[in-house]
Amino acid sequence: MVDTDITNHPYQSLTPDVILDALASVQLFGDGRQMALSSYENRVYQVRLEDASMVVVKFYRPARWTQTQILEEHTFSQELIAAEVPVVGPLNLNGSTLHHYAGFDFSVSPWRGGRQPELDDLEVLEWVGRFLARIHTVGSAKPFIHRPALDLRSFGVEPRQWLLSHDKVPLDVQSAWERSSQAAIDLIAAYPCFTRAISQNIHEAHGAGIQHIRLHGDCHPGNILWTPLDTPANNLPGPHFVDLDDARSGPSVQDLWMLISGDRQQQTRQLGALVDGYEQFRAFDRRELALIEPLRTLRLLHYSAWLARRWDDPTFPIHFPWFGSSDYWQGQVQMLDDQIEAMQEAPLVV
C-alpha cells in the first residue's frame, strides 16, 4: 500500500504572498487576485496584474528537471513561436525565460483563453493535425541534447522496478501485476518497429528507421486550448498548445495517439482525420501506427509510478484517494492484460 503520511513538501511554502513576491522579482506586480490552474506535476497560477492584464506563472516541481533541461524546453517553445506555431511559451523577462525565487524555479507566460477541443468533430481533428505537423517540422530540425527520450527503459522497465522495490503494489495483487507488467514489457521489447524507434535519432540516414524528434510529449486534450472562429481579437481561432513540460524525444505518433479514443472504428476515423491534416504539412510514417498500443501500455506503467512517487505532495492524496488500493491495482492488471491483447492485434490503418 502507498504510505499516506504527508511530509513537509516544498510546495507547502508556496503561499499567495510568495507567488506575488516572485512576480515582483521580475517587475510584474499582481493586484492580489490569483487562481490555481489544473496542474499536479507543477504549481500553476493565473494572476491578474495591476494593469488589469493576466499572466500564468508556473513553479516547477523541485528536483524534477535541471535548469538546463527547463531552458531547453523554453528554447523549443521559442522556436515554435518564431515559426508562428500557436504554442503558449514563457515570456523573456530581464533577459531570461527562467527565474528563481524562494527555492523555486519559475516562468511566466501570457494568459490565453480557450476550452478543450471537440475531438468528435473530424474537422477539429484535422485542424489539430495540421498544427502538430508544424510542431514536428520544427522539432525535427535538431535534437534535444539534455532532455530525455521516451523509451522502454524510462517508461516501462524503470517504473516497474521502482514500484516493486518500494513495495507499492499490495501483496494480494503483487504477483498478478508483476506477471502482467513483465509480459507487457517483454512483448514491447519484441516489437521490431518499437526497438528500431527507440534507437533512432534524426542524424541517421533518411529511411534508416523511425525518427526520434522533439515532441510536445504529453499532447492530451487538456493541453490544447481551442478558441472558436468568433473569438475576440486577442486570441487567434483554432488550437493553442500549452504545457511543454513533458517535451522529450520520441516518434511523432506519441503526439497523436492520446487524441483518439473509443472502439477500433472510432479510433480509425479520428486518426484518419488527424493524419489528413498532418500530411498537408509533413509526411507521416505509417510504420509508427504499430507503436500506438505499446506507447499506451508504457503510459500505464509510467503513470502508476508517477502517482506513487508524488505521494508526499499533499495534493495527491486529496485528488487521487483511490490510488494504492487493491481495487486500483487489480484494475491495472486488467488494463495491462487488455493491452497485451491489443498489442497482438493488427495496428490501425489509415
Backbone torsions as a table, in degrees:
resi	resn	phi	psi	omega
1	MET	NA	156.2	178.3
2	VAL	-80.0	133.1	177.3
3	ASP	-66.7	124.8	-177.7
4	THR	-95.3	3.1	176.4
5	ASP	-70.7	125.0	-178.1
6	ILE	-96.6	123.6	178.4
7	THR	-88.1	-179.8	179.9
8	ASN	-78.5	86.5	-176.3
9	HIS	-75.5	145.8	-179.2
10	PRO	-54.8	-34.6	-177.5
11	TYR	-65.8	-17.3	177.8
12	GLN	-64.7	-20.9	178.6
13	SER	-88.8	-1.2	-176.9
14	LEU	-87.3	80.7	-177.1
15	THR	-88.3	165.6	175.7
16	PRO	-54.4	-37.3	178.9
17	ASP	-65.7	-39.7	178.7
18	VAL	-64.0	-39.3	178.5
19	ILE	-61.0	-47.5	179.4
20	LEU	-65.0	-39.7	179.5
21	ASP	-66.8	-37.0	177.5
22	ALA	-62.6	-43.8	177.4
23	LEU	-64.4	-40.5	179.7
24	ALA	-63.0	-28.6	179.6
25	SER	-67.0	-17.2	175.0
26	VAL	-114.4	25.3	174.7
27	GLN	62.8	34.9	170.8
28	LEU	-118.0	128.4	-170.0
29	PHE	-120.0	112.9	-179.3
30	GLY	-78.0	154.3	178.5
31	ASP	-94.8	8.6	177.3
32	GLY	103.8	-16.2	-179.2
33	ARG	-87.6	121.7	-178.9
34	GLN	-135.7	150.3	175.0
35	MET	-142.2	125.0	176.8
36	ALA	-70.5	131.8	177.5
37	LEU	-98.8	160.4	-176.3
38	SER	-65.7	109.8	176.6
39	SER	-164.6	130.0	178.5
40	TYR	-103.6	-38.0	-176.6
41	GLU	-67.6	-44.1	178.9
42	ASN	-116.9	-176.9	170.5
43	ARG	-115.2	125.0	-172.9
44	VAL	-130.0	132.0	-175.6
45	TYR	-132.6	140.2	168.9
46	GLN	-91.9	125.0	-175.3
47	VAL	-126.9	131.1	175.0
48	ARG	-89.4	132.6	-178.7
49	LEU	-92.7	169.8	-177.6
50	GLU	-63.4	-24.8	178.7
51	ASP	-87.2	10.6	177.2
52	ALA	79.2	-2.1	173.6
53	SER	-78.9	168.1	179.7
54	MET	-127.1	145.5	175.1
55	VAL	-131.0	165.6	174.2
56	VAL	-117.5	124.5	-179.3
57	VAL	-111.4	130.3	-179.4
58	LYS	-113.4	125.5	173.8
59	PHE	-103.6	113.7	-173.3
60	TYR	-71.8	142.7	178.3
61	ARG	-60.1	123.6	-178.8
62	PRO	-57.3	137.6	173.0
63	ALA	71.4	9.9	176.8
64	ARG	-83.4	-58.8	177.3
65	TRP	-111.8	149.7	170.3
66	THR	-76.6	163.1	177.3
67	GLN	-61.1	-36.0	178.2
68	THR	-62.7	-41.0	178.8
69	GLN	-68.0	-39.4	177.5
70	ILE	-64.0	-44.8	179.8
71	LEU	-64.4	-30.8	176.8
72	GLU	-67.9	-37.9	173.0
73	GLU	-61.8	-44.4	-179.9
74	HIS	-61.8	-40.6	178.4
75	THR	-61.5	-42.0	177.5
76	PHE	-60.4	-45.1	-179.9
77	SER	-64.6	-36.8	178.3
78	GLN	-68.0	-36.4	175.0
79	GLU	-62.3	-41.5	179.2
80	LEU	-65.1	-43.2	178.9
81	ILE	-63.1	-41.2	178.6
82	ALA	-63.1	-29.3	177.1
83	ALA	-86.8	9.9	177.9
84	GLU	62.4	33.5	170.7
85	VAL	-88.8	133.2	-174.7
86	PRO	-75.7	75.3	176.4
87	VAL	-111.6	135.9	176.2
88	VAL	-89.8	110.4	-177.1
89	GLY	-115.8	171.5	-177.5
90	PRO	-71.1	148.7	176.9
91	LEU	-79.0	146.5	173.1
92	ASN	-88.1	110.9	-177.9
93	LEU	-123.1	128.4	-178.6
94	ASN	55.5	35.0	175.5
95	GLY	83.6	8.8	-179.5
96	SER	-149.9	154.9	174.5
97	THR	-97.3	-10.3	-178.7
98	LEU	-120.5	133.8	-174.5
99	HIS	-131.5	166.4	-176.2
100	HIS	-136.2	132.1	177.3
101	TYR	-155.4	133.8	174.2
102	ALA	52.0	37.8	177.3
103	GLY	87.2	1.3	-178.5
104	PHE	-114.8	139.7	163.8
105	ASP	-84.5	137.2	179.7
106	PHE	-146.3	160.0	175.0
107	SER	-136.2	162.2	-179.0
108	VAL	-127.0	130.2	-180.0
109	SER	-123.2	156.6	173.3
110	PRO	-67.2	147.7	176.4
111	TRP	-78.9	135.8	174.6
112	ARG	-131.2	134.1	177.5
113	GLY	-84.6	170.5	177.1
114	GLY	149.1	172.3	178.5
115	ARG	-130.7	171.3	176.2
116	GLN	-65.0	143.7	-179.9
117	PRO	-69.5	152.0	176.6
118	GLU	-83.4	93.5	-172.0
119	LEU	-79.3	-1.8	170.8
120	ASP	-86.0	-2.9	176.7
121	ASP	-95.4	113.3	-176.0
122	LEU	-65.0	-29.5	177.3
123	GLU	-66.2	-39.3	176.6
124	VAL	-63.5	-44.2	178.9
125	LEU	-61.6	-40.5	178.4
126	GLU	-63.5	-39.9	178.2
127	TRP	-62.4	-46.2	177.9
128	VAL	-61.2	-41.0	179.5
129	GLY	-59.5	-38.5	178.6
130	ARG	-61.3	-43.4	-178.1
131	PHE	-74.6	-30.9	174.0
132	LEU	-62.6	-39.4	177.2
133	ALA	-62.0	-38.4	179.1
134	ARG	-69.1	-37.4	173.9
135	ILE	-59.7	-43.5	-176.4
136	HIS	-73.7	-27.6	174.7
137	THR	-63.0	-44.2	175.4
138	VAL	-67.6	-42.1	-177.1
139	GLY	-64.1	-27.3	-178.3
140	SER	-85.8	-4.7	-176.0
141	ALA	-69.9	-30.0	178.4
142	LYS	-159.8	162.4	-177.0
143	PRO	-90.1	161.8	162.6
144	PHE	-70.7	142.1	175.8
145	ILE	-100.6	-37.7	-172.0
146	HIS	-108.5	-26.5	-178.6
147	ARG	-82.9	147.0	-172.2
148	PRO	-77.9	172.7	177.1
149	ALA	-99.9	156.6	171.9
150	LEU	-85.1	109.0	-177.0
151	ASP	-142.7	173.3	-176.1
152	LEU	-62.9	-37.8	-178.4
153	ARG	-65.8	-52.0	-172.4
154	SER	-76.5	-27.4	-178.1
155	PHE	-103.2	-9.4	-178.4
156	GLY	-128.7	-63.8	-173.7
157	VAL	-64.7	-50.8	-176.3
158	GLU	-66.7	-46.1	176.5
159	PRO	-58.7	-40.8	178.5
160	ARG	-61.7	-47.1	-179.8
161	GLN	-61.8	-39.6	-178.1
162	TRP	-65.3	-45.4	-178.9
163	LEU	-61.5	-41.2	-179.1
164	LEU	-73.0	-41.6	-177.5
165	SER	-70.2	-22.5	178.9
166	HIS	-101.4	12.0	174.8
167	ASP	54.6	44.9	-179.2
168	LYS	-87.9	-14.9	-179.4
169	VAL	-98.1	124.7	-178.9
170	PRO	-56.2	147.2	-174.9
171	LEU	-60.3	-33.6	-176.9
172	ASP	-72.5	-11.7	-179.9
173	VAL	-118.8	-11.8	-168.1
174	GLN	-58.3	-46.9	-176.3
175	SER	-64.6	-39.4	179.6
176	ALA	-67.4	-42.9	179.7
177	TRP	-68.2	-39.9	179.2
178	GLU	-60.5	-41.7	-179.4
179	ARG	-67.9	-47.6	-177.1
180	SER	-67.4	-40.3	-179.2
181	SER	-66.8	-39.1	178.7
182	GLN	-68.8	-39.0	177.7
183	ALA	-62.4	-39.1	178.9
184	ALA	-65.7	-44.8	179.8
185	ILE	-63.8	-41.9	178.9
186	ASP	-61.8	-38.7	-179.7
187	LEU	-67.7	-41.5	178.0
188	ILE	-63.2	-42.9	-178.9
189	ALA	-63.1	-24.2	-179.6
190	ALA	-85.4	-7.5	178.9
191	TYR	-71.6	111.3	176.8
192	PRO	-58.9	-39.8	-178.2
193	CYS	-63.9	-41.8	-178.4
194	PHE	-72.1	-39.4	178.5
195	THR	-59.7	-42.4	177.4
196	ARG	-65.9	-41.4	-175.4
197	ALA	-60.4	-41.0	-175.0
198	ILE	-79.4	-6.2	-179.3
199	SER	-107.8	0.9	-176.4
200	GLN	-92.1	158.5	166.1
201	ASN	-143.4	167.5	-168.8
202	ILE	-72.7	-6.0	179.2
203	HIS	-86.9	-7.5	179.8
204	GLU	-74.0	162.0	-177.5
205	ALA	-60.1	143.9	179.9
206	HIS	-57.8	131.7	178.3
207	GLY	87.2	-3.8	-177.8
208	ALA	-70.6	-26.9	-179.3
209	GLY	-179.6	-175.4	178.9
210	ILE	-73.8	130.1	-176.2
211	GLN	-73.4	144.2	161.7
212	HIS	-95.0	123.8	177.5
213	ILE	-128.5	169.1	173.9
214	ARG	-70.9	130.3	-174.4
215	LEU	-121.4	162.4	164.0
216	HIS	-59.7	-48.5	171.6
217	GLY	96.8	-30.1	-177.8
218	ASP	-140.4	55.9	-170.5
219	CYS	-87.4	66.1	173.0
220	HIS	-92.1	166.9	-174.9
221	PRO	-56.0	-30.8	-179.7
222	GLY	-68.2	-15.3	178.9
223	ASN	-101.2	16.2	173.1
224	ILE	-123.3	120.9	173.8
225	LEU	-95.1	125.1	-179.2
226	TRP	-107.3	129.2	175.0
227	THR	-117.1	132.0	-175.1
228	PRO	-73.2	173.5	-176.5
229	LEU	-62.9	-29.5	-178.7
230	ASP	-92.9	28.2	-178.6
231	THR	-65.9	154.0	173.6
232	PRO	-59.8	162.8	-172.4
233	ALA	-63.7	-23.0	-176.5
234	ASN	-81.9	-2.1	177.4
235	ASN	-131.5	123.1	176.3
236	LEU	-70.5	145.8	177.9
237	PRO	-69.7	155.6	178.2
238	GLY	103.1	-163.5	-175.8
239	PRO	-82.4	144.2	169.1
240	HIS	-126.4	124.2	-175.9
241	PHE	-91.6	132.5	-178.6
242	VAL	-125.3	164.9	170.5
243	ASP	61.2	76.5	173.4
244	LEU	-87.7	22.4	-175.9
245	ASP	-59.9	-28.1	179.7
246	ASP	-99.9	16.5	179.1
247	ALA	-57.2	131.8	179.6
248	ARG	-159.2	176.6	179.0
249	SER	-86.2	145.2	178.1
250	GLY	176.0	-179.8	176.9
251	PRO	-72.1	147.4	-173.7
252	SER	-60.1	-29.1	-177.5
253	VAL	-63.4	-18.3	176.5
254	GLN	-57.4	-33.4	-179.0
255	ASP	-86.2	0.3	179.7
256	LEU	-109.1	-38.2	-166.1
257	TRP	-68.1	-28.1	-179.4
258	MET	-72.7	-6.4	179.7
259	LEU	-96.6	2.5	179.2
260	ILE	-116.5	151.0	-177.7
261	SER	-159.7	173.8	178.3
262	GLY	94.9	-163.8	179.9
263	ASP	-77.4	178.6	-174.2
264	ARG	-59.7	-40.5	-179.6
265	GLN	-64.8	-43.4	178.9
266	GLN	-63.9	-44.7	-179.6
267	GLN	-63.0	-37.3	179.1
268	THR	-63.3	-42.6	179.3
269	ARG	-65.2	-44.3	-178.3
270	GLN	-65.4	-46.2	-179.6
271	LEU	-64.6	-36.6	177.7
272	GLY	-60.7	-41.2	178.5
273	ALA	-66.4	-42.8	178.0
274	LEU	-59.5	-47.1	-177.5
275	VAL	-68.5	-35.6	176.4
276	ASP	-58.0	-45.1	177.2
277	GLY	-68.4	-42.7	-178.5
278	TYR	-56.7	-45.5	-172.9
279	GLU	-77.9	-0.3	169.2
280	GLN	-72.3	-18.2	-178.1
281	PHE	-124.9	-23.7	-173.9
282	ARG	-156.2	139.9	177.8
283	ALA	-67.0	142.8	177.0
284	PHE	-111.1	126.0	-179.2
285	ASP	-80.4	107.9	-175.1
286	ARG	-68.4	-12.8	172.3
287	ARG	-61.0	-24.5	-178.5
288	GLU	-70.5	-15.7	178.4
289	LEU	-60.6	-29.4	178.2
290	ALA	-69.4	-11.1	-178.5
291	LEU	-90.7	-9.3	-172.7
292	ILE	-60.7	-52.3	-177.5
293	GLU	-69.3	-39.4	172.1
294	PRO	-58.4	-41.3	179.0
295	LEU	-66.3	-38.2	177.0
296	ARG	-63.1	-40.1	179.7
297	THR	-66.3	-43.7	179.1
298	LEU	-62.2	-35.5	179.0
299	ARG	-64.2	-36.6	176.9
300	LEU	-60.1	-47.6	-179.0
301	LEU	-65.7	-44.4	-178.8
302	HIS	-64.5	-38.4	-176.8
303	TYR	-64.4	-42.9	179.6
304	SER	-61.8	-43.1	178.8
305	ALA	-67.9	-36.1	178.7
306	TRP	-60.6	-45.6	178.9
307	LEU	-62.3	-45.6	-176.7
308	ALA	-64.7	-37.9	-178.4
309	ARG	-72.7	-16.4	-177.7
310	ARG	-101.4	7.8	-170.0
311	TRP	-67.5	-17.3	176.5
312	ASP	-80.2	-7.1	175.3
313	ASP	-82.0	120.4	-172.9
314	PRO	-55.9	-25.5	-177.5
315	THR	-74.1	-21.3	-175.5
316	PHE	-71.8	-48.9	176.0
317	PRO	-59.9	-28.7	179.7
318	ILE	-71.3	-45.3	-173.9
319	HIS	-90.1	-18.1	-179.2
320	PHE	-128.0	56.6	-174.7
321	PRO	-64.6	-20.8	-178.6
322	TRP	-80.6	-13.5	-175.4
323	PHE	-69.2	140.1	176.8
324	GLY	94.4	-11.9	179.1
325	SER	-75.4	161.3	176.0
326	SER	-61.7	-35.7	178.3
327	ASP	-61.7	-41.3	178.2
328	TYR	-59.6	-49.4	-175.0
329	TRP	-70.7	-32.1	173.8
330	GLN	-64.8	-37.7	175.0
331	GLY	-63.9	-37.2	177.6
332	GLN	-65.4	-39.3	177.1
333	VAL	-59.9	-45.5	-179.8
334	GLN	-63.3	-41.3	179.8
335	MET	-66.9	-38.4	177.0
336	LEU	-65.1	-40.8	177.0
337	ASP	-63.0	-40.4	176.5
338	ASP	-62.0	-40.3	180.0
339	GLN	-67.9	-35.1	176.8
340	ILE	-60.8	-40.8	176.0
341	GLU	-65.5	-44.5	-177.4
342	ALA	-63.2	-37.0	-178.6
343	MET	-69.9	-16.4	179.3
344	GLN	-95.7	-2.3	175.4
345	GLU	-86.8	163.9	176.2
346	ALA	-64.5	141.2	179.2
347	PRO	-66.9	162.9	174.9
348	LEU	-60.2	151.2	179.7
349	VAL	-124.2	128.0	176.3
350	VAL	-131.4	NA	NA
